[in-house]
Amino acid sequence: MVKEMRYSIGVDEAGRGCVLGPLVVACVAANEADRRWFWAHNVRDSKIVPGPQRDMLARMIKKRCWFQLAIAYPPEIDTAVRDRSRTLNGLETELMADLLRSYIEDYPERETIALIDAPSINAQGFLEKLYIASRWTDMSRLHAEHKADQHNRTVAAASILAKSERERLIEKLKKELDVDFGCGYPHDEATRLFLQTCPTGASYVRWSWKTAQAIRQKIECEP
């Protein structure tokens, strides 16, 4: 467990594994009073928070805490995935580093501990790259853990902001296309059916995903 300082930052993402729509990364800063508020309002991993409650909590967190969001759309994601020297993990590192630098610019003198929900299997390797890219002032106050949103309330707050924003963008896309394509993840049958009929090269699809390619190839090969 990471020992909390007076100020803490949580960073998490939503939409990493989907085939439709954006990836959203959120960064939330909290003081002691904010963290007590997180506990009192049961701020937790966004995956287990019902949609209406999640969106309400997101609005409340934004009103009381410093936060920033970073969004990557499918064309940018595809570019990173196809670049073996960069990859999706590299793109996430860049987005997270940008958010941490923004915090440093706003509060250069504030001693803050940061905890990131690590996107890479190699959490330590990811952390070292993030430390360099973000120019964080002290390596001892930068931490990365797998499933951090399940045991750290500040990371959970970031998880809620990221998922709330991603779901807002997904609903906006559905209205623009006038199609309910489900949740955007490949296990969803509505998503899979939509991928079979949507225009090739559509900018809202992650065409670099093997699952998206497999679904399209299956249809193209059928008589």
Secondary structure, DSSP 8 states (H G I E B T S, - for coil): -----SEEEEEEEE-TT-SBS-EEEEEEEE-HHHHHHHHHTT---GGGS-HHHHHHHHHHHHHHSEEEEEEE-HHHHHHHHH-TTTHHHHHHHHHHHHHHHHHHHH-TT--EEEEEE--SS-HHHHHHHHHHHHT-S-GGGEEEETTGGGT-HHHHHHHHHHHHHHHHHHHHHHHHHT---TTSSTT-HHHHHHHHHS-TT-TTB-TTSHHHHHHHHHHHH--
